[in-house]
Amino acid sequence: MHSFGRPPALVKPPLNHRPLRADNDKRFAPRRASQTPALVTFDGAMESIPCFIRDMSTTGARLELRQGAANSFARWDDIDRIWVVVRSDRVMYDCKIVRRSDSELGVRFVAAPKAITRFSR
């Protein structure tokens, strides 16, 4: 079967639907590229940090600090659990930080996403 006159082998899925698995990647769940805006916060925080979800799987995600943001993920070195809020999807993820740098976080989801009805910064 052909799609738009091309053989199926030549039709590529959109970038955000393409797995990012390398040959040596041993992850349980394949990651998918993303550019989803999100907010990172934790219990007791008076502020949230804007970020992008750069890739995501069913078990975790890689978060990147938005350019120009005044904060740094590294300053939260004593925090190991965070909430990732995705306003566009109206969900929040309870996460454990598994990798950290100034501009990136690697997180593992510790529970199913929770629906949110309202979130303000």
N, C-alpha and C positions, 0 to 999 in steps of 0.2 A: 504494500500500500504506500502511496506517495502523499506527501504533504506539501501543498503549494508547488507542485511540479518537481520537487526534489526527492531523491531517494531518502528513506528514513535515516540512513547512516550520516547524511550530511546536515540533518536538522539538529541544531544544538539547543538544549534547554536554556532558559534565561539564567544569568549568572547566579541569582539568588536561589536557584533550585539545583545547582551543581554541587555534588559532594566535594569536600576539600581533602579527602583522604589521600595521603601519600602512600607509596608502597610500603614504607617502614612504619606507618602509623598503626599502633596497636589498640586504638580506642574502641570501646564497645559499640558506640553509636557514631555514624558518620556525621561530620559537621557540614553545615550549609552556610554559604556566604550570606552576609546581611549588612545593611546600613541603617538599622532601626534605631531611632533616637530613644533614649531611656534616661532614667534618673537612678542614681545609687544613693541609698540612705541606710541607716541602721537605727536600732531602737535607741531612743533618747536623743537622737540628732536634731538639732535645730535647723539644719540645712541639708540640702541634697546636692549631689554633684552631677551635672549633665554629662552624658556619655553616649557612645554609639555601641550597639551590639554588632560586632564585626563578624562573628560566626557563632553558630548555635547548633546544638544537637538536642536530643531528648534528655541528655544527662547533664549538660552544662553549656557554658558560653565563654567567649572571649570579649571583654569589654575594653573600649578605648576611650580615654578621656577626650572630651571635645576640645578642639583647638581653641586656644584663647581662654580656656577656663582657668580661673585664678587658683584653683585647688590642685592637689596632687594625690594620687591614690597611696603613694608611699607614706604619707603622713599619718595614715590610719594603720600603722604597723601593729598596734595592739588590738585591732578589731579582726575577728575571723568569720563573723556572720554578718551578712548584709541583706538588704532587700533591693531587688532590681525592679523598678516600676516602668512599665511600658504603657504609656497613656493611650496610644493609638489602638492598642488591643484591649485596653482596660483590664490588665492583669498585673500581678506582682509575683515575683519569684523569691522564695526564701533560699538563700545561697550560702555556701561555705566557700571562702577564698582558698584556692589551692595554689595560686601563683600570683605574684605582685611585683609591679615596677612603678616608676613615677607615672607613666601614662597608660598602663594596661593592667587589667585584672583577669585572671583565669578563675572561673567559678564553677562549682558543682551544685546542681539543684538538690536540695535536701527534702523537698516536698513538691507535690503537684502545685501548679500555679493557682493563685487565689484571684477570683474576680474582684475588681474594685468598682465601687460606684462613684467615688469622688476622691481626688487627690489634689492637694494644693501644696505649693512650695513655700 
